[in-house]
Amino acid sequence: MKISFSIYICLAFLLFNNTSCKKFTTNEIKSDINLNTFGKTPTEALLLLGQAYNNLRDNDITGSTYYVHFTTDYTVPATGTTFANSAIARMNYDASTGTALSIWNAHYTAIARTNLIIERAETFGKASELSVADSTTWARINGEARFLRAFYYFNLVRLYRNVPLIDKFFRELSEIQSVSNMPAGQMKEQESKLYNFIIEDLNQATQLLPENPERGRAGKFTALAYLGKVYLTQGTIIKHRDLSGDGVQHYQNAIAAFQQVIASGKYGLKTYYPDNFIRDKQYTGANEFLFTVEFEALDGGSGRFGENSGFINNAGTNTEIGTLAGANGAFLTNDFGVSAFDFNSPGDIVRRFWTIEDGDFRSFETNGIAGLQNTASDCPGGANCEIYLRTREPYQYTRPYWFEAVNNANSFRYRPATADVVTGPGVNNRWFSIIWGDGNATNTPSRLFVKYRRTPLTQPNYTTNIYDADIPVLRYAEVLLMYAEAGNELSGPDVVPTGGSITPVAAVNIVRNRARNFVYYPNLTVNSKIIENSTYTRTYSDIYRRVPTSNVVYSLTPAANNPVLTTTQAADTMAKYFYQICAFRGIREVPAAPTIRNFKEFPATANYVPDFANGLTQQQFRDELLDERWRELAGEQNCRWYDLTRYGRLISRVMQAKTDINPLTNRNLSTTQFGTSVLTNPLPKFEYLPIPQQEIDINKNLKQNEGY
């Protein structure tokens, strides 16, 4: 007889090693320690707890699985073998899909650990002879284990809905084989049962956990924030997905939980958005993190973004400039994922380019080779090289960032075609429309997701390895956005909800005000190098001299019948785009001690990232807020997929993205690979995952989800 739910315990291995067992079903439980005695002391229980936290590092729990496989209306995994082989990415999967099984296995392995810890805490942590110190430690252990169990089940119920509830540590095969869920027609009953269980665990955790946890650990306000998130999710499901009620009680409970976090005064927004993702900045300044997955700087292994998952590094091998070298499987944004920034939130430069940027600084060897030569050995000391920003961005807001080689026939923008130049609004406002050949209407949308990158570029120990900082799981910015969402559902955007302290629109505008902060360079001139601390010496004067004009060859020096580029043209460009150039440079360099200013301070950018206005209807605010969550949280813990599925809008929004004309690119996506490969069979079942068939084959008490 086999065991389901990945309960091949290998317990000594799981407890004392950082790598989980790879085989999840077997015909016996193996253990090199006594399950009946280990974990009786706080010291032993803390060891168990440390390994329960270690499960968070699994790619299938907080890692890159969700970016490689989970398509939404704004995102699509990369082309190539990953896209071709990922049934979930194509939204055409069934119960045999391997990813559904691996996610299931990872979570139930983690839950088994938490169940054992809670059992120990309930048994040995309440003994009458305990010292005060031991009693306090046991309470924290119990609270952290309950929070982690709730966290894992919250993932499972949002992904599968109808998962079985296991709340004890199994020692016998008969116990495991008795596990069951609900029949397909009763999925909602099982879902509701799971949410109630999660809420109970979180409520207990709030009573047991300290207010000031250590880095990477759950505290009282972590549990409160997740409690609010669970209530908000339930309210949304009831009111919008299932249309079975108004969700008022759940929204009120959510406000009560979020307000406690807000009123604690322990959390705030970092001044500069990218600091949430830069190792040296994560734990300086305001404390924005309610929960992170902790890593040391040199840690590798499962769960690290970038490891064989297509995440992006901002330096290429052997280059002194830095590229955004991609790999198959990268998370990509489509046209609508970008226009949510560039069109719906104009001037949202810092969040936009920190999150989404398919571009890289490239050197171009100009000794007659008509191909891209991009390594330091190709351009020793920077000689015979041009440098520019290669990008796929056909949007106005990227215009000041296109650093282009122009004085050699091998240079990419030596003689642009008429179709490459767009004029307007106004006869003097021109920019290049097609960069690096991405103007083809049938090209797959391919704006790369780069939020998790190693920075700064010039750090002494810089490598092209995987992301080196802690992984944010829940930030205070999301608490404010969730508060705003719950408040809007209760009484609209302009009214302080009962039990709250600010209006929903005010909460959102706190987040948007931070988005306006950028790195300011008061001494930046046309003579500044575009990349400091590099052998490359090109300045803004070199690269901003040309005005985009079709079929005209420009020169850096006088030549027959060719216009000469002038410093005056560069100065005009520098003046016109000065604040945007500062913002973009700051994202690339990430100075150690930057000067941070706000776009609102300057007349030229005063309207960038405009506040949400008063007077929006409840529906208007709801729709805008979903996009604001994307702008702030894109790529963090599968947020867009979870947002759309709790509203029951995943399929309809993907179909809309395929057929609607995008306001920036003036195309729909029906003829792209996104359009031809995603959601070809739009069934309701693709709003959730199937119960893995392998588990049903092993345990006949398990029932398959509806539609599978």
N, C-alpha and C positions, 0 to 999 in steps of 0.2 A: 504494500500500500504506500502511495506517495503522499507527501505533505504539500498542501497548498500555501499560498500567501508568503512565499519566500522565507519560510521558517526553517531553513537549513541553518541552524544557529551557529555552529562552529564557535561556541560562545567564548572560549579563551581567545580565539583569533579576533573576534569582534570587539572584545573588551580591551585588548592590549595592543591593537594595531590600528593604523589609520586607514586601512583599506578594507572595504566590506567584502564579504564572501561573494564570489561571482556566480556560484551555482545556487539557485534559489529553491529547487525542489530536489528532494532525495528521499531515500527510504528509511532514514533514521535520523534522530537528533544526536549530534555529537557534542561532547563537552569535556574539557580537560580540567574543569573545576567543579566544585560541588554547588549546584544551583540552589540547594536548600540552606547553605550557610554563607556563601559569599554575598557581601553587600549589607552585612548586619551593622557595620560601624559607619559613621559619617565619612571616614577616609575612604573606605571601599565604595560607598555609594557615590561619592564625588568622582571616583574613577569611572563608574558606570555613566554618570551624568556627562562627564567630558566626552565620552564616546557617543552619547546621544546627540550632543551638539555637533560632533564631527560628521554625523549624517547629513547635516545641512550643506556640507560641501559637495554632496553628490550632484552631478550634472542633472540628474532627473528630479531633483528637489528644488534647488535654487540656481542651477547652472544653465548652460547654453542649450540644453534640449529644447527649451521653449522658444528660442530664437531660430533654431534650425528647422523646426517642424511646424510651428503654429502660425498659420496664415490668418491675417485679418484684412479689413478693408483698407488699411494703411500700410500693411507690411506683406512681404512675400519672401520666402527663403530664396537663396541664390539659385541661378541656373546651374546646369551641370548635373553631376551624378547625384548629389543630395536631393535636388528638386526632382530629378527623374525617379529616384527610388523612394521618396517619402510620400506615402499615401496620405498621411495627415496633412502635409504641405499642400497636396493637391485637393484636399477635402474630398477624398474618394476612398475611404478606408473601411476596414471591417474588423471583426473580432480577432483576426489572426495577425494584426499589425503589431510588429515587434515593439515599437515605441510605447504603445499602450501597456504592454506587459512590463517593460523595464521601469516605467514610471510607477506602476502598481507595486512592483517588487521593492523598489527603493523606499517607498513610503511605508509599506507594511514591515519591512525590516527595521526601520526607525521606530515605528510604533511599538514593536515587540520590546525594544530596549526601554522605552518610556514606561511601558506597562510593568516591567520588572522593577524599575526604580520606584514607581509609585507604590507597588506592593511592599517593597522594603521600607519606604518611608511611613506607610500606614501601619506596618507591623512593628518596626523597631524604633521609629521616630516618636512614638507616643508612650514609651515606657516611663513609668513613674520615677525611676531612679536616675533619669538623665540630668546632666548638668544644664545650666541655663545656656551655656555656649553650644552644647551639643543639640539641645532642643531648638535653638535658633537656626543652627545649620541644617538640621533635618527639615524644618519648615521651609527653608529656602530651596532645598533639594526637591521637596515635594512640589512646591510652586513652580519651579523651573521645568520639572518633568511634565506637569500638567499643561503648562504653556506650550511646550514642544509638541505634546500629543495633540493639543488643539490645533496647533499650526499645521501639523501633518494632515490631520483630518479635514481641516479647512481647504487645503489643496485638493484632497481627494474628492470631497463632496462637490466642489466646483468643477472638477474635471469629469467625474463619472456619475455624479448624483446618487446613484443607487449602490453605494459600496457597503459591504458588511461592517458592522461595528464590533471590534474586538477590544475589550477593556481589561483583559487580564493576560498574564504571561502563561502561555501554554507549556505544559510538560509532557502531556500524553497525546498520542496520535488521535485518540477518540475525541479529545477536546477540539482539535483543529478541524476534524472532519465534520463537526457539528455546526460549523459556522455557516450562516446563510444571509441572504438579502431578500428583498421583496420581488415578486413577479413583475414583469414589465409594466403591467397596468397599475401597479401600486408604487411606482418609482418615487412619486412625490411624498408618499408616506415615509419611506425610508430616508429621503432627503431631509424631511422635517425632523425626524428622529435624530439624525446626525447633527443637525444644527443645534438642537436642544442639548445634546451631549457636549458639543464644543463650547456652548455658552456656559454650561455648568463647570467645565474645566477652567475656563477663563475667569469665571467669577471666583472660584476657589484660589486661582493663581493671584488675583488682585489682593486677596487677604493674606497671602503667604509670602509674597515677594517684597524685597526691599525697594525703597524709592530711588536709591542711587546704586544701580548695579555696576559691575565691572564691564569693561569694554567687551562687546560681543555676547553679553549675557542679557537675559530678559529680566526686567524689573516690573514694579507695580504699574507704571505708566505704559510700559510695553503691552502688558496684558489688557489694560484699559483701552488703549488705542485699537488693539485687535478685537476687543469686545465690541467697540463701536463699529468697526469695519464689518464684523459678522452681522450685527443688527442692520446696518445699512444694506448689506447684500440681501438679507432676508426681506427687508422692506421693498427693495427693488423687484425682487422675484415675485412677491405677492401682487404688487401694484402694476408692474409693467410686463413682466414675462408671462405670468400665469393669469393675470387679470382676475384674481380671486379675492381682492379686498383693497383697502386703501393703504395698508402698511403703516398707519399712523403710529401705532404703539412701538413698532420697531424703529421708526425714525426718531421718535421721542427718546427711546432708550439709547440710540446712537448719539444724539445730541448730549445726553447726560454724561456718557462716557467720554466723548471728545472734549466737553467743557472741563472736565476734571484735568485732562492733560493740558489744556490751554491755561487754566487757572493756576496750575502748579508753578508756572514761571520757570521751569527747568529747561524749556526747549525754545528754540528760536531758529530763524533762517540764517544760514551763512550769508555773509555779505555778497559773496561772489559764487554764482551757481556752480562752476566747475570744481570748486574746492570740495564738494561732496565726493568727488571721484579721484582726488589726488592724494596719494598716501601721506605726504608731508603736511597736508592741510586738513585732513579729515577730522582730526581731534584738536584743532586750534580754533579759537573764536567761538561763535555760538554753537551750541550743541543741537544739531539738527537730527541726529540719529536716535530713533527709538529702538531700532534693532538692526544689527549688521551680522554678516557672516565673517568671522575674524580669520585673517590670514597674516602670517609673517611675511616680510618683504621677499624672502627667497623661497617661499613655499611654492610647490608645484602641485601636480596631482589633480584628482577629480574635482570638478566644480570651479576651476579657475577659468574665467573667460579668456578665450583666445587659444586654448589648448586644443588643437585639432578640431576646432569648431567654426573656423572661419571668422573669428573676431579679428578686429583690425588693430595693428600696431602702427604707430606714426613714425616709424623709421624702418627703412629697408636695409637688407644686408649690404654691408660694405659701402654704404653711402654716408656722407657727412651732412646731408641736408635733411633727410627724413622723408619718407613716403608713407602713404596709407596702403600698404601692400595687403591685398585681400586674399582670401583662400576660399575654396568651395565650401558652401554651407553658411556663408555670412548672412546675417539678418539684413534685409534690404527694405527700404521704404519705397513705396510706389509714388506716383504723381500726387495722389491725395494726401499721403503722409507728409509730403513736403509742403504742399499748398496750405495745409493746416497751420504752418508757420508763416510762410511768405505772403500768403493772401489774406488769411483770417487774422493774423497777428503781425501786421507789418512792423518791420524793424526788430523782430525777435531774434537778433543776430546771435547773441551769446548762447542761448539754449539751442537754437537751430544748428549752429555750426559745431557746437560741442557734441551734439547728438547725432547729426546727420551730415556727412560730408564725403562725397566721393571725389576727392581731389588730393593731389600730392605735389609737393615741390619736386620739380624734375630738372636735372641738368641735361643739356643737349650738346653733344659733341659736334662741333661745327668745322671739322676738317674734311668735309666732303662725304661723310657717311650719312645717308639719308634715313637713318633709323635712330631710335632712341638709345642713347648711351647714358646710363644713369649711375655708374659707380664711381667711387673716388679715383680708381685707377684709370678710368677713361678721361678724367679731367684733373690731372695732377696739379695741385696748387690752384685749381680753378681756371687754369689756362685754357683758351679755346673753347670755353663753355658759355652757353646762355642758361639762364634759369627762369623758370616760370611756374605758375601753378596750373598743373593739368587738372582739369575738372570736367565733370559731366553736367554741370549746372546750367540750364538755359534760362536763368531767372535774373531779373534786374538786380536783386540784392547782392548777387555775387560779382557784379561788374567791377567793383574796385579791387577785387582780389585776383584778377587774371593777370599774372605776371608772364609776359610773353616774349619770346625771342623773335627778333624781327630783322636782323641784319645779315641773314644768310639764307640762301635758297633752300637749305635743309630745315630751316626753322618752321615750326608748325603753322604759325600765322603770318608767314611771309607775304602771301598774296591771297587774302580771303575772297571767297566768291560772294556774289550779290546775296545769295540765299543765307549767307552766314551773318549778315548785318541787318539789324532791325532798327527802324527809326520811329521815334515817338515815345510818349506824347511830346509833341513839339519837334521842329525840324532839327534842333541841335542836340537832342537827346538820343544818342545811338549806342548800341551795345551789340556784342557778338551773340548770335542766337544759338548756334550749334557748336558745342565744344567737344572736341575729341570724338566726333562722329556720332554723338548720341541723339542727333536730331531725327533719326530714322523713326518714323511713326510706329513701326512694328518691333522696335527694340524692347526687350524686357525692361521694365522700370528697374533702376539700379542705383539708388542713392544709398551708399553704404552707412551702416550703423557703427558709430565710432565712439560712443559714450565711454566705454571701458577701454581706455588706452593708457599706455605708460607715458607719464609726463613728469617734469618738463623734458623737452627734446635734448637739452644741453647738459643734463645731469651727468656727473662723472661716471657713474656705473650704468649708464644707459645701455640697454640691450633691446633686441627685438622680441624678447620673450613675452609671455602672457601678462595680462593685467596684474599689477603688483599690490593693489590696495585692498582694503576690506570691501565686501560687497554690500551696498546699502539694500536693506530689505524693507524697512519702513522709515520714512523721513517725516519730519514735522510738517513739511510742505504738503504732504499727502493728508495729514490730519486736518489741516486747514481746508483743503479741497473737499474732503469727505464731510466735514462740518457744514460747508457751504451747500453741498448736495442734499444732505438730510434736512437742513433748514429750509431750503427752497421747496422741498416736497411737502413740508408742513405748512408754510405760510408765505411762500414766494421769496423772491430775492432781496427785497428791500425792507423786510421786517425781521427784527431780532426774534429768533424762535424762543418759545418758552423753555427756560432753563439755560439759554445761551447768553452770550455777552456781546456779540457783534452781529451785524447782518450778514447774510450769505455773500452779498456782493462785496462787502468790505473784506471778508476773509479771502476771497479770490484775489482782490486787488493788492493784498499784502504779498501774495506770491508773485503777481505780475510786476509789482514795483521792484522786487529783487531781480527779476529778469532783465530790467533796464540797466543794471549795474555792469560796467565794463572797465577794462584796464585802460587807463588814460596815460598818454605819452605827451607831456607838455612840450618836450624838446624834439619831437619828431619832425623832420624836414625832408625835402626832396633828396638831400644828401645822405640820409640815413641808410645804412645797409638793411635790406629786407630780412636778412637773417644774421643775427649777431653771433659771435663766437664760431665763425665758420670760415673756411678758406675761400668761400665764394664772396665776391666783393661787389656784386651788383647792388645798386642803390635804387631808390624810388625814382630818381631822375632818369636812370637808365630804362626803367620799365614802363613808366607812365607817360612817355613822350608822344605816343601815337594816338590819334583820334581814329576810331574805327571807320574805315571807308572801304568800299568794295573795289576789288581789282586795282588797287594801288599798292606799289611797293615803296616802303619807307626805308630810309637809311640812317645810320648813326652818323655817317660822314657824307659830305657832298658827293653826289654821283649823278651821271647824266640822266636828266628827265625824272629823277626820283625826288620826292619831297624829303626834306631833312627833318628829323625829329628834333624838337627844341625843348630846352628846359622849361620854357614858358608853358608849353602844353602840359608838362609834368606837374608844374606848380598849380595850374588850374585844376587838374585832376585831384591833386593832393588836397587842395582847399575844399573842393566839392565833397569829397568823401572822407575827410579827415577823421571823423569820429568812428565811422565804420571801419576804416583801416586800423585805427587804434584797437577797436574791439576784436577784429580778426587777429591782429598781431598778438594781442594778449592771450588769446586762446592757444595760439601756436607756441609761444614762448613760455607762458605761465611763469612770470617773474617771481623771484623769491619774496620780494616786498613790493607788490604793485601799488600804484595809486588807483583807487577805485572811485569812479564818478558815475553819475546817473544820467541817462540820455535826456531826462526831463530838464536838466540844468542848462541845456544848450538849445537855442532857438531852432537850429537846423535839424535837431533830432527830438524835439519836445513831444512830438506825436508818436514816437516809437513805442511799441508795446502799450497801446492805449488801455486805460482802465476799462473794465466792464462798466457800462453805463447804468445809471439808475433807470428804472422804468421798463426793464425787460419783462416780458411775460414769463410765467413759470416754464413754459415749453421752450422759449428762446434761451432762457438761462440754462436749462437742462442740456440743450444741444451744445451750447457754447462751452459749458463746463466739461462735457465729455471730451471736446477737443483740447481744452486747457489741461486736462489730465494727461492727454497724449503729449502735449508740448512739454510738460514738466516731468512726466514719468516714463516716457517712451523707453521700452527695453528693460524696465525694472519689474521683475517678477511677473512677466506675462500679463501686464496690467490691461492692455487693450483687449486681448481675447477675453479675459475675465469680465471687463466692463461690458462688452457687447453681449456676452452670453447671459449675464445676469439681467440684462434688459430684453433678452430674447431677440436680439437684432443682428447677430453675427451673419447669418445667411443673407438677410435682406441688404445689409450694408455692403457685403462683398459683391453681391449682384449689382448694386447701385454703382460701386466703384468701377465695375467692368463696363457699364453702359453709359454713365454720365460723362459729359464733356468737362474736362478739367479746366478751370478758368485761367490757369497759367500756361499749360502746355497745349491747350486747344485741341485735345484729342481724348477719346475714351480708350479703355484698355482692352477692348474686346479682341483686337487682333494681336495683342502681345502674348507672350507666353503666360503671363498672369491670366489673361482672358481665356486662352485656349486650354490651359492646364488646371485651373482652379475652379472648383465648384461646377463641374460640368453636369452634375446630377444633384440639384439643390434640395436635398431632403432635410427635414427637421432634425434627424438624428445627428447631423454634423455639428449641432450645438453642444454635444457632449461626447465622451469616449465610450466605447463598448467595454463590457467586462471581458478581460482577456480570455479567449477560448481555451487556452491551455489550463487556466484555473478551473473553468467549468468542467473540462474533461477529467480533472483530478478530483474535484469535489462536486458531486451531483446536487448538493443543496444550493448551489449558487444559481441564480437566474440571470439570463441575459437581459440587457437593457432594450427598451423598445426600439424597434427598427433594425436591430442587428440579429 
